[in-house]
């Protein structure tokens, strides 16, 4: 009689998704997990309901509540609950960097556009998260079809009020009127790994830019409002550098309605789900 072979026993055993997440490396996680879920970016006043409507007050209450909640998360993770150093046994508290956020955002915003215009991939690799880097590489390659290797870009000025640095330390800095640059969101969230978290800071930059893209015949000068998202990842007490995640859009009225009703659920759901999807795509079938 022929012996029956159990095919399953010949297949390599696969660990559970939970164990795979625990064993995942930084390279597998990558530097682009998308925008943090539930990030609230207030739209311009022209896109909001009138002050005569109750909904306008509810939106600003949501903004105020999120500002304090996000500020509290920074204090909690960076100041109150840091792990002890394995050798010195001292708490590895990290600076909040409240004074540096706008300066870093302006520098990365400037460096990115100049490097993208020059087609400098080496410079872009040092300042961009992987998603933005991939998009930039594609744009640089597409210019070759138009027989242009560079694009002209220049920042002429910032528009609005330049508030003193100390005003950007407090959690209500997002309410400063007519600011040329201001922090509109600063969020920190733990990742499903030991002592690992991600921080994203969104800074609104209003500026006048002079540029000529590869498909344009002459330069143009326009006012721009960019919502620049900075990101840094920290693991086991070691902080990575601030990088440019990309440019985002303000929260839509529909998204705000969902947040106010408590039914909001971002695409990609949670960070754990996004990490699980990444690891699944790397795992052998």
Helices and strands as residue ranges (DSSP letters): G 7-10, H 17-23, H 26-29, G 45-47, H 54-75, I 76-80, H 101-118, H 121-127, H 130-145, E 152-158, G 165-168, G 173-175, E 181-190, E 196-212, E 220-235, E 238-239, E 243-248, H 253-261, H 271-282
